[in-house]
Amino acid sequence: MVTWKSCRRVAAMATALLAVWVQTSCGGGTSQIEPFQPRQVIVLGDDLSALQADGKRFGINFLDANSVFDCGQYALWTQIVVANFGLSLDRCPNANLAAGGITRGAPAAKAADLDAQIDAQIAAGALTSKDLFLLMIGINDVIEIYEQNLGLAEAAARGRHVAEQINRLINAGARVIVSTLPDLGLTPYARAREATTAGQAAVLTELTAAYNARVRVDIVQDGRSVGLVLADDLVLAMTRNPSLYSLSNATDAACTTAVPDCTTSTLVTGATGTTHLWADDRRFGPVAQSQLANLAITRARNNPF
């Protein structure tokens, strides 16, 4: 018969066993898990992830009180993740951090360009489990597919190609943090086309979803080598509740000058670098970049790399 006293004895034994386990896992034995620390972080992708060679971004570029450009301010999500691991990114060096952030991505890149980006990194040396890749690519693909009326099948095919390249990295032993695309149906680009022809925002949403779905389904899902970040969910949340992210505008572009020449001195009236979700008609402003970085850091730190 199970009695109150016997239950108390079982609970006491469980507590004692838990204490032994905690002591062992926190240094009392040899089973402590070593935090992941990459030897290098490699940036792949396009406009939302990669700086130009001069450190400028396809977004809002920060100018100080003397109108001097500072590439370290209003950082891309990839810059923030690289710095979080104590490394300096090659296209925006930080003398206080160790070298190890490498840019292979480029603004205006598309899914087909990912192969060459990866080739360039492999040519520099064999990949290891201490090589962390950061990747978001596809906004230029979805816009092209939309403008050329190529259809959902083409969006899915390009997403599948990206997944194949991610799997290539995984099979080579590397670790990958990959972000889905934001819903391009929520962008100022989509709003402009919706104003002309009803239903266009929905088309862009469907194309984005088709692309993202193939990336998510076709990547190797071993629970160890890859971490997925959902930029589509993030942007939806920021669009619905901008005030939660201290944004005053989640629908319009902040820049009056085309990127990458947009700076804090070329914004619409009343805007700052942190008031708008969108920098231009399709690319993030600094707040969205920072929020995406937080998700990526959490994934990279908690994934069992």
KOLVEX-497520 format. One line per 2 residues: number of its first residue (from 1); for each residue x, y, z of N, C-alpha, C. Coordinates in Angstrom, 2 decimals. Example, Ala and Ser with C-alpha at 12.3 -4.5 7.8 and 13.67 -1.06 7.14 Angstrom:
2
1 = 13.19,-5.69,7.80,12.30,-4.50,7.80,13.20,-3.30,7.80  12.85,-2.25,7.08,13.67,-1.06,7.14,12.90,0.03,7.87
This chain:
305
1 = 0.83,-1.19,0.00,0.00,0.00,0.00,0.87,1.25,0.00  0.53,2.22,-0.89,1.26,3.47,-0.94,0.72,4.40,0.14
3 = 1.58,4.85,1.02,1.19,5.74,2.12,1.85,7.09,1.94  1.41,8.08,2.73,2.00,9.42,2.70,3.47,9.36,3.06
5 = 3.81,8.52,4.04,5.21,8.42,4.46,6.07,7.84,3.35  5.55,6.81,2.64,6.36,6.21,1.57,6.56,7.20,0.43
7 = 5.53,8.01,0.13,5.68,9.03,-0.91,6.72,10.05,-0.53  6.75,10.40,0.77,7.74,11.37,1.22,9.15,10.80,1.10
9 = 9.31,9.46,1.37,10.62,8.85,1.25,11.08,8.85,-0.21  10.15,8.57,-1.15,10.49,8.57,-2.57,10.90,9.97,-3.02
11 = 10.15,10.98,-2.55,10.47,12.35,-2.92,11.84,12.75,-2.40  12.16,12.32,-1.17,13.46,12.66,-0.60,14.59,12.02,-1.39
13 = 14.39,10.74,-1.79,15.41,10.06,-2.58,15.61,10.77,-3.93  14.50,11.20,-4.55,14.59,11.88,-5.84,15.35,13.19,-5.71
15 = 15.09,13.92,-4.61,15.78,15.18,-4.38,17.27,14.95,-4.22  17.64,13.90,-3.49,19.06,13.59,-3.28,19.74,13.23,-4.60
17 = 19.06,12.44,-5.42,19.62,12.07,-6.72,19.78,13.28,-7.62  18.81,14.21,-7.56,18.89,15.43,-8.35,20.08,16.26,-7.92
19 = 20.33,16.33,-6.61,21.47,17.10,-6.10,22.78,16.54,-6.60  22.90,15.21,-6.65,24.11,14.58,-7.15,24.28,14.89,-8.63
21 = 23.18,14.85,-9.37,23.25,15.13,-10.80,23.69,16.56,-11.06  23.12,17.52,-10.32,23.49,18.92,-10.48,24.96,19.13,-10.17
23 = 25.45,18.49,-9.08,26.85,18.65,-8.72,27.76,18.12,-9.83  27.38,16.98,-10.39,28.19,16.39,-11.45,28.19,17.24,-12.70
25 = 26.99,17.73,-13.10,26.90,18.48,-14.34,27.49,19.87,-14.23  27.67,20.38,-13.01,28.21,21.73,-12.83,29.67,21.72,-12.41
27 = 30.35,20.60,-12.58,31.77,20.58,-12.34,32.19,19.49,-11.37  31.23,18.75,-10.83,31.57,17.70,-9.90,32.00,16.42,-10.58
29 = 31.88,16.39,-11.91,32.27,15.20,-12.67,32.77,15.60,-14.03  32.61,14.71,-15.00,33.17,14.96,-16.33,32.09,15.13,-17.40
31 = 30.81,15.34,-16.99,29.73,15.38,-17.97,29.29,16.79,-18.33  30.05,17.82,-17.98,29.67,19.18,-18.29,29.65,19.41,-19.80
33 = 28.60,20.10,-20.28,28.47,20.39,-21.69,29.25,21.66,-22.01  30.12,21.59,-23.01,30.93,22.74,-23.39,30.12,23.69,-24.27
35 = 30.02,24.96,-23.90,29.29,25.92,-24.73,29.91,26.01,-26.12  29.06,26.17,-27.12,29.55,26.25,-28.50,30.28,27.57,-28.72
37 = 31.49,27.49,-29.24,32.27,28.67,-29.59,32.90,28.42,-30.96  32.37,29.05,-32.00,32.92,28.82,-33.34,34.31,29.41,-33.50
39 = 35.10,28.79,-34.35,36.42,29.35,-34.67,36.27,30.48,-35.68  35.20,30.40,-36.48,34.89,31.47,-37.42,33.39,31.44,-37.73
41 = 32.86,32.59,-38.07,31.46,32.72,-38.45,31.43,33.30,-39.86  30.78,32.59,-40.77,30.78,32.97,-42.18,29.39,33.44,-42.58
43 = 29.33,34.64,-43.11,28.07,35.24,-43.53,27.81,34.91,-45.00  26.68,34.27,-45.26,26.21,34.01,-46.61,24.95,34.83,-46.85
45 = 24.53,34.91,-48.12,23.23,35.51,-48.37,23.25,36.76,-49.20  22.26,37.64,-48.91,22.00,38.78,-49.77,21.89,40.08,-48.99
47 = 21.03,40.96,-49.44,20.89,42.31,-48.93,20.63,42.38,-47.43  19.87,41.45,-46.90,19.49,41.49,-45.49,20.58,40.95,-44.57
49 = 21.64,40.38,-45.14,22.64,39.72,-44.31,24.07,40.21,-44.53  24.38,40.73,-45.72,25.77,41.01,-46.07,26.03,42.50,-46.28
51 = 27.14,42.96,-45.72,27.61,44.31,-45.97,28.33,44.38,-47.30  28.40,45.57,-47.87,29.27,45.81,-49.02,30.73,45.82,-48.54
53 = 31.64,45.81,-49.49,33.06,45.82,-49.14,33.45,47.06,-48.35  32.73,48.17,-48.57,33.04,49.41,-47.84,32.32,49.51,-46.50
55 = 31.63,48.46,-46.11,30.95,48.43,-44.83,29.53,48.97,-44.85  29.09,49.51,-45.98,27.73,50.03,-46.05,26.73,48.88,-46.19
57 = 25.54,49.13,-45.71,24.48,48.13,-45.75,23.34,48.57,-46.66  22.60,47.61,-47.13,21.38,47.91,-47.88,20.26,48.12,-46.86
59 = 20.35,49.25,-46.21,19.43,49.63,-45.16,19.78,51.05,-44.75  19.60,51.37,-43.48,19.93,52.71,-42.98,21.36,52.70,-42.45
61 = 22.19,53.57,-42.99,23.57,53.69,-42.55,23.69,54.85,-41.57  24.42,54.61,-40.49,24.52,55.58,-39.39,25.60,56.63,-39.65
63 = 25.22,57.89,-39.46,26.17,58.99,-39.50,26.22,59.64,-38.12  27.43,59.93,-37.63,27.54,60.58,-36.33,27.29,62.09,-36.46
65 = 27.51,62.82,-35.37,27.22,64.26,-35.35,28.05,65.03,-36.36  29.15,64.45,-36.78,30.02,65.08,-37.78,29.79,64.51,-39.18
67 = 28.69,63.78,-39.33,28.33,63.16,-40.62,29.35,62.13,-41.08  30.00,61.48,-40.11,30.96,60.42,-40.42,30.26,59.07,-40.30
69 = 30.40,58.25,-41.30,29.77,56.94,-41.33,30.43,56.00,-40.32  29.60,55.26,-39.58,30.07,54.27,-38.61,29.38,52.95,-38.91
71 = 30.13,52.01,-39.48,29.54,50.72,-39.88,29.11,49.86,-38.70  29.61,50.20,-37.51,29.28,49.41,-36.33,27.93,49.73,-35.73
73 = 27.35,50.85,-36.11,26.03,51.24,-35.62,24.95,50.78,-36.59  23.74,50.52,-36.04,22.62,50.02,-36.84,23.03,48.75,-37.59
75 = 23.64,47.85,-36.87,24.24,46.65,-37.45,23.21,45.69,-38.05  23.65,44.95,-39.06,22.86,43.84,-39.59,22.80,42.72,-38.56
77 = 21.83,41.84,-38.70,21.69,40.73,-37.76,22.93,39.87,-37.73  23.55,39.70,-38.88,24.75,38.87,-38.95,25.91,39.51,-38.20
79 = 26.06,40.83,-38.31,27.10,41.54,-37.57,26.95,41.31,-36.08  25.72,41.40,-35.61,25.45,41.28,-34.17,25.78,39.87,-33.68
81 = 25.41,38.86,-34.47,25.70,37.48,-34.07,27.21,37.23,-34.05  27.91,37.71,-35.06,29.37,37.54,-35.11,30.00,38.16,-33.86
83 = 29.60,39.38,-33.52,30.16,40.06,-32.36,29.80,39.36,-31.06  28.62,38.75,-31.00,28.21,38.03,-29.80,29.13,36.87,-29.48
85 = 29.76,36.31,-30.49,30.73,35.24,-30.28,32.16,35.78,-30.12  32.27,37.09,-29.94,33.57,37.68,-29.67,34.46,37.83,-30.88
87 = 33.84,37.86,-32.07,34.61,37.93,-33.31,34.32,39.23,-34.06  35.27,39.64,-34.88,35.16,40.85,-35.68,34.85,40.50,-37.12
89 = 33.89,41.20,-37.71,33.51,40.93,-39.09,34.45,41.66,-40.05  34.88,40.99,-41.09,35.89,41.54,-41.99,35.50,42.86,-42.64
91 = 34.22,43.06,-42.95,33.81,44.29,-43.64,33.42,45.42,-42.69  33.51,45.15,-41.42,33.32,46.20,-40.41,34.16,45.82,-39.19
93 = 35.49,45.94,-39.29,36.39,45.45,-38.25,36.20,46.15,-36.91  36.42,45.38,-35.85,36.38,45.90,-34.49,37.69,45.50,-33.82
95 = 38.52,46.46,-33.48,39.84,46.18,-32.92,39.78,45.51,-31.56  38.62,45.57,-30.90,38.48,44.97,-29.58,38.06,43.50,-29.64
97 = 37.83,43.00,-30.84,37.39,41.63,-31.01,38.40,40.85,-31.85  38.39,39.53,-31.69,39.28,38.67,-32.46,38.78,38.53,-33.89
99 = 39.71,38.36,-34.82,39.32,38.12,-36.20,38.57,36.79,-36.30  37.71,36.67,-37.29,37.00,35.40,-37.45,35.65,35.53,-38.11
101 = 35.19,36.76,-38.37,33.94,36.96,-39.09,34.23,37.17,-40.56  33.70,36.30,-41.41,34.03,36.29,-42.84,32.76,36.52,-43.66
103 = 32.83,37.43,-44.63,31.69,37.71,-45.49,31.87,37.02,-46.84  30.93,36.16,-47.19,30.89,35.55,-48.52,29.63,35.98,-49.28
105 = 28.62,36.43,-48.54,27.40,36.90,-49.17,27.59,38.26,-49.81  26.58,38.71,-50.54,26.66,39.99,-51.23,25.26,40.54,-51.48
107 = 25.08,41.85,-51.34,23.80,42.44,-51.71,23.45,42.10,-53.16  22.16,41.94,-53.40,21.61,41.60,-54.72,21.77,40.13,-55.08
109 = 22.35,39.32,-54.21,22.52,37.89,-54.50,21.16,37.18,-54.56  21.15,36.08,-55.30,19.97,35.22,-55.39,20.36,33.79,-55.03
111 = 19.36,32.93,-54.98,19.59,31.55,-54.55,20.69,30.87,-55.37  20.72,31.13,-56.67,21.72,30.50,-57.54,23.14,30.94,-57.21
113 = 23.28,32.10,-56.55,24.61,32.60,-56.19,25.16,31.94,-54.94  24.31,31.23,-54.21,24.75,30.63,-52.96,25.84,29.58,-53.18
115 = 25.78,28.87,-54.30,26.77,27.84,-54.60,28.18,28.43,-54.60  28.35,29.55,-55.30,29.67,30.17,-55.40,30.13,30.74,-54.06
117 = 29.21,31.23,-53.26,29.56,31.73,-51.93,30.15,30.60,-51.08  29.51,29.46,-51.15,29.99,28.30,-50.38,31.30,27.78,-50.97
119 = 31.38,27.73,-52.29,32.62,27.29,-52.95,33.81,28.12,-52.47  33.61,29.43,-52.37,34.70,30.31,-51.97,35.18,30.00,-50.56
121 = 34.25,29.67,-49.68,34.66,29.35,-48.31,35.35,27.99,-48.24  34.85,27.02,-48.96,35.48,25.70,-48.96,36.88,25.78,-49.56
123 = 37.05,26.62,-50.57,38.37,26.77,-51.18,39.38,27.33,-50.20  38.90,28.04,-49.18,39.80,28.63,-48.18,40.25,27.62,-47.13
125 = 39.60,26.45,-47.09,39.98,25.43,-46.12,38.83,24.51,-45.80  39.15,23.31,-45.37,38.13,22.31,-45.03,37.23,22.81,-43.91
127 = 35.94,22.49,-44.00,34.98,22.92,-42.99,35.04,21.98,-41.79  34.73,22.54,-40.63,34.71,21.76,-39.39,33.44,22.08,-38.61
129 = 33.25,21.36,-37.53,32.08,21.59,-36.67,32.19,22.89,-35.90  33.31,23.59,-36.01,33.49,24.89,-35.37,33.33,26.04,-36.36
131 = 32.85,25.72,-37.57,32.53,26.75,-38.55,31.03,26.98,-38.53  30.63,28.21,-38.18,29.21,28.54,-38.11,28.86,29.44,-39.29
133 = 27.88,29.02,-40.07,27.40,29.81,-41.20,26.08,30.49,-40.82  25.95,31.75,-41.21,24.71,32.50,-41.03,24.13,32.78,-42.41
135 = 22.86,32.47,-42.60,22.30,32.54,-43.95,20.86,33.03,-43.96  20.63,34.02,-44.78,19.29,34.35,-45.27,19.46,34.80,-46.72
137 = 18.70,34.20,-47.60,18.76,34.57,-49.01,17.42,34.28,-49.65  17.03,35.13,-50.62,15.80,34.85,-51.35,14.89,36.03,-51.62
139 = 15.12,37.19,-50.99,14.20,38.30,-51.26,14.28,38.72,-52.73  15.47,38.68,-53.30,15.61,39.06,-54.70,15.01,38.01,-55.63
141 = 15.02,36.76,-55.18,14.38,35.70,-55.96,12.86,35.89,-56.00  12.28,36.12,-54.83,10.82,36.25,-54.77,10.35,37.47,-55.57
143 = 11.06,38.58,-55.47,10.70,39.76,-56.25,10.80,39.46,-57.75  11.88,38.79,-58.15,12.04,38.44,-59.56,10.93,37.51,-60.03
145 = 10.63,36.50,-59.24,9.57,35.55,-59.60,8.23,36.26,-59.74  7.97,37.19,-58.84,6.73,37.96,-58.89,6.68,38.83,-60.13
147 = 7.74,39.58,-60.38,7.72,40.54,-61.48,7.71,39.85,-62.85  8.28,38.65,-62.91,8.30,37.92,-64.17,7.18,36.87,-64.26
149 = 6.33,36.84,-63.24,5.18,35.93,-63.22,5.59,34.47,-63.45  6.61,34.04,-62.69,7.14,32.69,-62.87,6.40,31.64,-62.06
151 = 5.65,32.06,-61.06,4.77,31.14,-60.37,5.32,30.47,-59.14  4.43,29.78,-58.42,4.76,29.14,-57.16,5.77,28.01,-57.32
153 = 5.68,27.28,-58.42,6.61,26.17,-58.62,8.05,26.66,-58.67  8.26,27.81,-59.29,9.61,28.37,-59.37,10.09,28.82,-57.99
155 = 9.19,29.40,-57.21,9.56,29.79,-55.84,9.96,28.57,-55.02  9.19,27.50,-55.15,9.51,26.27,-54.43,10.84,25.69,-54.89
157 = 11.09,25.73,-56.20,12.34,25.18,-56.74,13.55,25.93,-56.20  13.44,27.25,-56.10,14.57,28.02,-55.59,14.77,27.79,-54.09
159 = 13.68,27.63,-53.37,13.81,27.28,-51.96,14.46,25.93,-51.77  14.11,24.98,-52.64,14.71,23.64,-52.58,16.21,23.72,-52.86
161 = 16.59,24.57,-53.78,18.01,24.72,-54.10,18.78,25.25,-52.90  18.22,26.21,-52.20,18.87,26.74,-51.00,19.02,25.64,-49.96
163 = 17.98,24.84,-49.77,18.05,23.73,-48.81,19.16,22.75,-49.19  19.30,22.48,-50.47,20.37,21.57,-50.93,21.75,22.12,-50.59
165 = 21.91,23.42,-50.71,23.20,24.02,-50.38,23.46,24.03,-48.88  22.40,24.21,-48.10,22.54,24.10,-46.64,22.95,22.68,-46.27
167 = 22.32,21.72,-46.89,22.67,20.32,-46.63,24.11,20.02,-47.03  24.56,20.66,-48.06,25.96,20.53,-48.48,26.90,20.96,-47.36
169 = 26.58,22.06,-46.71,27.39,22.54,-45.59,27.33,21.55,-44.42  26.13,21.08,-44.13,25.95,20.15,-43.02,26.73,18.86,-43.28
171 = 26.64,18.35,-44.48,27.34,17.11,-44.82,28.86,17.27,-44.76  29.32,18.52,-44.91,30.75,18.80,-44.81,31.19,18.99,-43.36
173 = 30.24,18.93,-42.44,30.56,19.01,-41.02,30.35,20.35,-40.37  29.87,21.35,-41.13,29.70,22.69,-40.58,28.38,22.81,-39.80
175 = 28.22,23.94,-39.13,27.00,24.27,-38.41,26.36,25.48,-39.10  25.03,25.54,-39.10,24.33,26.56,-39.87,23.17,27.15,-39.06
177 = 23.08,28.48,-39.07,21.88,29.17,-38.63,21.25,29.76,-39.88  20.04,29.34,-40.20,19.38,29.81,-41.41,18.07,30.48,-41.03
179 = 17.80,31.61,-41.65,16.56,32.33,-41.42,15.63,32.19,-42.62  14.35,32.03,-42.32,13.35,32.12,-43.37,13.27,33.57,-43.87
181 = 12.61,33.76,-44.99,12.39,35.11,-45.51,11.23,35.76,-44.78  11.29,37.09,-44.62,10.09,37.78,-44.15,9.01,37.71,-45.22
183 = 7.78,37.80,-44.81,6.67,37.78,-45.75,6.72,39.05,-46.59  7.05,38.90,-47.87,7.16,40.07,-48.74,5.81,40.69,-49.05
185 = 4.74,40.00,-48.70,3.41,40.58,-48.84,3.12,41.64,-47.80  3.99,41.79,-46.80,3.83,42.80,-45.76,4.71,44.02,-45.98
187 = 5.47,44.03,-47.06,6.44,45.09,-47.31,5.79,46.32,-47.94  6.46,47.47,-47.86,6.00,48.64,-48.62,5.94,48.37,-50.12
189 = 6.83,47.51,-50.62,6.80,47.10,-52.02,5.44,46.49,-52.36  4.97,45.60,-51.50,3.68,44.95,-51.74,2.53,45.95,-51.61
191 = 2.60,46.85,-50.66,1.54,47.84,-50.47,1.41,48.72,-51.71  2.53,49.08,-52.33,2.48,49.92,-53.53,1.77,49.20,-54.67
193 = 2.03,47.91,-54.81,1.40,47.15,-55.89,-0.06,46.83,-55.58  -0.35,46.64,-54.32,-1.74,46.42,-53.92,-2.59,47.66,-54.19
195 = -1.99,48.83,-54.03,-2.72,50.07,-54.28,-3.09,50.21,-55.75  -2.33,49.57,-56.61,-2.60,49.62,-58.05,-3.53,48.50,-58.48
197 = -3.26,47.29,-57.98,-4.06,46.12,-58.35,-4.33,45.28,-57.11  -5.57,45.13,-56.74,-5.93,44.37,-55.55,-5.46,42.91,-55.69
199 = -5.00,42.36,-54.60,-4.59,40.96,-54.57,-3.11,40.72,-54.74  -2.35,41.79,-55.04,-0.92,41.60,-55.29,-0.14,41.27,-54.02
201 = -0.55,41.84,-52.90,0.13,41.51,-51.64,-0.03,40.04,-51.31  -1.22,39.51,-51.59,-1.47,38.09,-51.33,-0.60,37.21,-52.21
203 = -0.37,37.62,-53.44,0.50,36.85,-54.35,1.92,36.79,-53.78  2.42,37.93,-53.31,3.77,37.96,-52.73,3.85,37.12,-51.46
205 = 2.78,37.11,-50.69,2.74,36.26,-49.49,2.81,34.79,-49.87  2.08,34.41,-50.91,2.07,33.01,-51.35,3.43,32.59,-51.90
207 = 4.07,33.46,-52.64,5.39,33.14,-53.19,6.42,32.98,-52.07  6.36,33.88,-51.09,7.27,33.78,-49.95,7.06,32.47,-49.21
209 = 5.80,32.13,-48.98,5.48,30.91,-48.25,5.96,29.67,-48.99  5.81,29.65,-50.31,6.25,28.51,-51.11,7.76,28.35,-51.02
211 = 8.47,29.44,-51.08,9.93,29.43,-50.99,10.36,28.94,-49.60  9.80,29.56,-48.57,10.18,29.19,-47.19,9.86,27.73,-46.89
213 = 8.73,27.26,-47.38,8.31,25.89,-47.07,9.33,24.88,-47.56  9.88,25.08,-48.74,10.85,24.13,-49.28,12.15,24.19,-48.50
215 = 12.57,25.39,-48.10,13.77,25.49,-47.28,13.58,24.71,-45.98  12.45,24.92,-45.34,12.21,24.30,-44.03,12.07,22.78,-44.12
217 = 11.40,22.31,-45.16,11.13,20.87,-45.29,12.35,20.10,-45.78  13.13,20.70,-46.65,14.19,19.96,-47.34,15.55,20.01,-46.67
219 = 15.74,20.85,-45.66,17.03,20.84,-44.97,17.12,19.61,-44.08  18.35,19.16,-43.86,18.59,18.04,-42.95,18.15,18.46,-41.55
221 = 17.28,17.69,-40.95,16.77,18.03,-39.63,17.23,17.00,-38.61  18.52,17.10,-38.25,19.08,16.14,-37.32,19.10,16.65,-35.89
223 = 18.55,17.88,-35.66,18.50,18.42,-34.32,19.84,18.86,-33.78  20.87,18.88,-34.63,22.22,19.18,-34.13,22.98,20.16,-35.02
225 = 22.89,20.01,-36.32,23.76,20.76,-37.22,23.18,22.08,-37.68  21.87,22.24,-37.62,21.24,23.43,-38.17,20.23,24.00,-37.18
227 = 20.20,25.31,-37.10,19.21,26.01,-36.29,18.39,26.93,-37.19  17.07,26.87,-37.06,16.17,27.62,-37.93,15.62,28.83,-37.18
229 = 15.66,30.00,-37.83,15.11,31.23,-37.28,13.97,31.67,-38.19  12.86,32.08,-37.61,11.65,32.37,-38.38,11.44,33.88,-38.52
231 = 12.07,34.45,-39.53,11.91,35.88,-39.78,10.48,36.20,-40.22  9.81,35.25,-40.87,8.43,35.50,-41.29,7.51,35.70,-40.08
233 = 7.67,34.87,-39.07,6.88,35.03,-37.85,7.23,36.33,-37.13  8.51,36.66,-37.10,8.95,37.88,-36.43,8.33,39.11,-37.09
235 = 8.40,39.21,-38.40,7.88,40.39,-39.09,6.37,40.48,-38.96  5.69,39.35,-38.97,4.24,39.36,-38.76,3.91,39.94,-37.39
237 = 4.65,39.51,-36.36,4.42,40.03,-35.01,4.72,41.52,-34.93  5.79,41.96,-35.58,6.16,43.38,-35.55,5.15,44.23,-36.32
239 = 4.57,43.65,-37.38,3.55,44.37,-38.15,2.27,44.52,-37.37  1.89,43.48,-36.65,0.63,43.51,-35.90,0.73,44.35,-34.63
241 = 1.90,44.34,-34.00,2.07,45.05,-32.73,3.36,45.86,-32.73  3.46,46.87,-33.58,4.71,47.62,-33.67,5.13,48.30,-32.37
243 = 4.16,48.73,-31.57,4.51,49.43,-30.33,5.25,48.53,-29.35  5.06,47.22,-29.44,5.78,46.30,-28.56,7.27,46.31,-28.86
245 = 7.63,46.76,-30.04,9.03,46.83,-30.45,9.52,48.29,-30.53  8.73,49.18,-29.92,9.04,50.62,-29.89,9.11,51.22,-31.29
247 = 8.31,50.68,-32.20,8.21,51.20,-33.55,6.99,52.10,-33.67  7.10,53.15,-34.46,5.96,54.01,-34.72,5.38,53.78,-36.11
249 = 6.10,53.02,-36.96,5.63,52.80,-38.32,6.08,51.42,-38.79  5.11,50.58,-39.13,5.42,49.23,-39.59,4.98,48.99,-41.03
251 = 4.64,50.07,-41.74,4.10,49.92,-43.08,4.87,50.67,-44.16  5.52,51.77,-43.80,6.17,52.62,-44.80,7.69,52.54,-44.72
253 = 8.34,52.93,-45.81,9.80,52.97,-45.85,10.31,54.24,-45.17  11.44,54.11,-44.48,12.04,55.26,-43.81,12.94,56.07,-44.74
255 = 13.56,55.40,-45.71,14.56,56.06,-46.56,13.92,56.88,-47.68  14.52,58.04,-47.96,14.14,58.82,-49.14,15.17,58.68,-50.25
257 = 16.33,58.09,-49.93,17.40,57.85,-50.89,17.57,56.35,-51.06  17.83,55.90,-52.26,17.98,54.47,-52.51,19.17,53.90,-51.74
259 = 18.98,52.69,-51.23,20.08,51.97,-50.58,21.09,51.57,-51.63  22.38,51.51,-51.29,22.98,51.63,-49.96,23.37,53.05,-49.56
261 = 22.82,54.06,-50.24,23.18,55.44,-49.94,22.25,56.08,-48.92  21.28,55.32,-48.43,20.39,55.83,-47.39,21.17,55.95,-46.07
263 = 21.04,57.09,-45.42,21.69,57.32,-44.13,20.69,57.94,-43.16  21.15,58.16,-41.96,20.29,58.79,-40.96,19.96,60.24,-41.32
265 = 20.62,60.79,-42.33,20.31,62.16,-42.77,19.42,62.19,-44.00  18.99,61.02,-44.49,18.16,60.97,-45.70,16.87,60.20,-45.43
267 = 16.25,60.46,-44.30,15.02,59.75,-43.91,13.81,60.66,-44.08  12.64,60.05,-44.15,11.41,60.83,-44.25,11.23,61.67,-43.00
269 = 10.44,62.70,-43.11,10.21,63.61,-41.99,9.67,62.86,-40.78  10.29,63.07,-39.64,9.85,62.45,-38.40,10.46,61.09,-38.12
271 = 11.16,60.54,-39.10,11.76,59.21,-38.92,13.14,59.31,-38.30  13.51,58.27,-37.56,14.87,58.07,-37.10,15.28,56.66,-37.51
273 = 16.47,56.27,-37.12,16.92,54.93,-37.46,16.14,53.83,-36.77  15.35,54.19,-35.76,14.65,53.17,-34.96,13.14,53.34,-34.93
275 = 12.59,54.15,-35.81,11.13,54.34,-35.78,10.39,53.42,-36.74  11.06,52.98,-37.80,10.39,52.25,-38.87,10.85,50.79,-38.94
277 = 9.90,49.92,-39.19,10.22,48.51,-39.44,11.04,48.36,-40.71  10.67,49.12,-41.75,11.30,48.95,-43.07,12.22,50.13,-43.38
279 = 13.42,49.81,-43.86,14.34,50.85,-44.32,13.88,51.38,-45.68  13.70,50.47,-46.63,13.17,50.86,-47.93,11.96,50.00,-48.24
281 = 11.67,49.76,-49.49,10.40,49.07,-49.79,10.43,47.57,-49.56  11.61,47.00,-49.19,11.66,45.55,-48.98,12.70,45.11,-47.95
283 = 13.50,46.01,-47.45,14.60,45.64,-46.55,14.39,46.19,-45.15  14.87,45.44,-44.17,14.68,45.78,-42.76,15.37,47.08,-42.37
285 = 14.78,47.74,-41.39,15.45,48.78,-40.65,16.21,48.17,-39.49  16.93,48.99,-38.72,17.78,48.49,-37.64,17.04,47.71,-36.55
287 = 15.81,48.09,-36.23,15.10,47.39,-35.15,14.81,45.95,-35.55  14.34,45.75,-36.75,14.07,44.38,-37.21,15.35,43.57,-37.28
289 = 16.42,44.20,-37.73,17.72,43.51,-37.77,18.14,43.07,-36.36  17.96,43.94,-35.39,18.34,43.62,-34.02,17.48,42.50,-33.45
291 = 16.18,42.54,-33.72,15.29,41.49,-33.23,15.62,40.14,-33.85  15.93,40.15,-35.15,16.32,38.90,-35.81,17.62,38.37,-35.23
293 = 18.54,39.26,-34.93,19.81,38.85,-34.31,19.57,38.18,-32.97  18.65,38.71,-32.18,18.36,38.11,-30.88,17.86,36.68,-31.04
295 = 16.99,36.46,-32.02,16.49,35.10,-32.27,17.63,34.18,-32.70  18.48,34.68,-33.58,19.59,33.87,-34.09,20.58,33.52,-32.99
297 = 20.87,34.48,-32.12,21.81,34.23,-31.01,21.23,33.18,-30.07  19.95,33.32,-29.75,19.31,32.34,-28.88,19.38,30.94,-29.49
299 = 19.12,30.85,-30.78,19.17,29.56,-31.45,20.59,29.01,-31.46  21.55,29.85,-31.77,22.95,29.38,-31.86,23.48,28.97,-30.50
301 = 23.09,29.69,-29.45,23.58,29.38,-28.11,22.93,28.14,-27.53  21.68,27.89,-27.89,20.93,26.78,-27.30,20.91,25.52,-28.15
303 = 21.22,25.65,-29.42,21.24,24.45,-30.27,22.41,23.57,-29.86  22.24,22.26,-29.83,23.34,21.36,-29.42,24.40,21.19,-30.50
305 = 25.00,22.31,-30.91,26.06,22.27,-31.92,27.26,21.47,-31.41
